[in-house]
Amino acid sequence: MATTSQPLRGKTTCKKIFWAVFPHACFILSLVIYAFLGALMFSHIEGTREVTVNEEYRIFLQNLTFLARKLSDNVTENDKMFKDDIRELFNTADPVWFINPEERWSFFGSLFFCCTVFTTVGYGNTYPVTRAGKYLCMLYALFGIPLMFLVLTDMGDILATVLSKSYNEFRKLQSKILASKLFSGSTCSKRHELKSRAQSKIVINEPLTIVEVLRSQSGAKRRPAKYRNVELFEMLIARESKNTPPARNRSMERWSSCPELAREKPVSRVIENFDKIGKELEKLDVPIVLMVLVIFVYISCAAAILPNWEKNMDFQEAFYFCFITLTTIGFGDTKLEHPKFFLFFSLYIMIGMEIVFIAFKLGQDRLIVLYKKVISFCAEKNMPSKKIYPK
């Protein structure tokens, strides 16, 4: 029996782990499939578009040729004027003229564009040009952004649980250290107090009646009636709690008696897991300073790694780029030379956005509490004072 029960226990634990991980894996897998389908769609639509030379592009080339001929190598006074003219000319240029669609809208380039769409980053250096691509981009964002927020909320619950447990364990360890220091100073007095409490404690070994309880307490009549009633009530509760049998686990009885009744339990547990999305995030209560420190360390780690393949970035520029990305601002002023490498950083972006989302949620809660205090203070200050009339 022992040999057969161990494989059964192993199978049940594997099933429990599978059904516990299934909702989270379902969300992440859906987002990955959605990103790959979008990459295939945009690479096919935008990458295969025909490049046509329009009239504006021809005028731009003519003006550029005219400015190049106008510049004289011997005359230095025209240098500043030429710079101003060339800057003004390039401001009128469309960046699409200098982009090869096949290179920009490859599979990895389209995948990078899809990630910037449903994460709401939107750097602005890659955008659809064709009419069909613009319409599909709106439709793609309409379903991709809620899916992304759902994944962020679901994984935010996991991070919130880890952060809250870590913070609580740290607080428990801190309280234990302080308690051990206080305990070492007052050991003798505490031992004396514990002995006196142990001697005065009433132990009921067998169920007693009220008369026997009254007879066993010789000093009960000497005390006031109020304290006698309290002691009697506590002893009766102790007797009742000792006589009542422990509550049986009906699920265990159902499982052991008729296993067919419990076949739908994993499915119901998965449905309950879907209903509990976002609950752990609401319960999180850690200091906002701790979250700011976590964000600083998290961005600093990426800022130290990113300049290894982006040679035009130093630590400060990479830190700025990561912060703009994780906060979904995405100005587009800092461009990536190798977006393919940055796609391997997608897991980092997901976790970082969740950390920033948790920090924003905590900051929002703190602001609500602050506004409540200010409003209540102003309301109490503006309330008319009660006048006391003499009798």
Residue pairs with C-beta under 8 A, 6 or more apart in sequence:
15 266
16 266
19 266
19 269
19 270
20 269
20 273
22 270
23 154
23 270
23 273
23 274
23 277
24 154
24 155
24 158
27 147
27 150
27 151
27 154
27 155
28 151
28 155
30 147
31 118
31 147
31 148
31 151
34 114
34 118
34 143
34 144
34 147
35 111
35 114
35 115
35 118
36 111
38 110
38 111
38 114
38 117
38 140
38 144
39 107
39 108
39 110
39 111
39 113
39 114
40 107
40 110
41 110
41 136
41 140
42 105
42 110
42 113
42 114
42 128
42 133
42 136
42 137
43 105
43 106
43 107
43 109
43 110
45 128
45 130
45 132
45 133
45 136
46 101
46 104
46 105
46 110
46 128
46 129
46 130
46 133
47 101
47 102
47 104
47 105
47 106
47 110
48 101
48 102
49 101
49 129
49 130
51 101
56 94
57 94
57 97
60 89
60 92
60 93
60 97
63 89
64 86
64 89
67 82
67 85
67 86
67 89
70 78
70 82
71 78
71 82
72 78
95 125
96 129
103 109
104 126
105 113
108 339
108 340
108 343
109 126
109 339
111 343
112 126
112 339
112 340
112 342
112 343
113 126
113 127
114 140
114 144
115 121
115 343
115 346
115 349
116 122
116 123
116 126
116 330
117 137
117 140
117 141
117 144
117 145
118 140
118 141
118 144
118 145
118 147
118 148
119 148
119 328
119 349
119 353
120 145
120 148
120 328
120 330
121 325
121 328
121 329
121 330
122 330
122 332
123 330
123 331
123 332
123 335
124 330
124 331
124 332
125 332
125 335
128 134
128 136
128 137
150 277
151 350
152 350
152 353
152 354
152 357
153 277
153 278
153 281
154 277
155 350
155 351
155 354
156 278
156 281
156 354
156 357
156 358
157 276
157 277
157 278
157 279
157 280
157 281
158 280
159 351
159 354
159 355
159 358
160 280
160 281
160 283
160 284
160 358
161 280
163 284
163 286
163 358
164 280
164 283
164 284
164 285
164 286
167 286
167 290
183 190
202 231
202 235
204 235
204 238
204 239
204 242
207 239
207 242
207 243
208 216
208 239
210 232
210 236
213 232
213 235
214 220
214 232
217 231
220 228
220 231
221 228
251 262
251 265
254 261
254 262
255 261
255 262
281 358
281 361
284 358
284 361
284 362
286 362
288 359
288 362
288 363
288 366
291 355
291 358
291 359
291 362
292 359
294 355
294 359
295 326
295 352
295 355
295 356
295 359
298 351
298 352
298 355
299 319
299 322
299 323
299 326
299 352
300 319
302 318
302 322
302 345
302 348
302 352
303 315
303 316
303 318
303 319
303 322
304 315
304 318
306 313
306 318
306 321
306 322
306 345
307 313
307 314
307 315
307 317
307 318
309 338
309 341
310 318
310 336
310 337
310 338
311 337
312 337
313 321
313 334
317 334
320 334
321 334
322 352
324 330
324 331
324 334
325 349
325 352
326 349
326 352
326 353
326 355
326 356
327 356
328 353
336 342
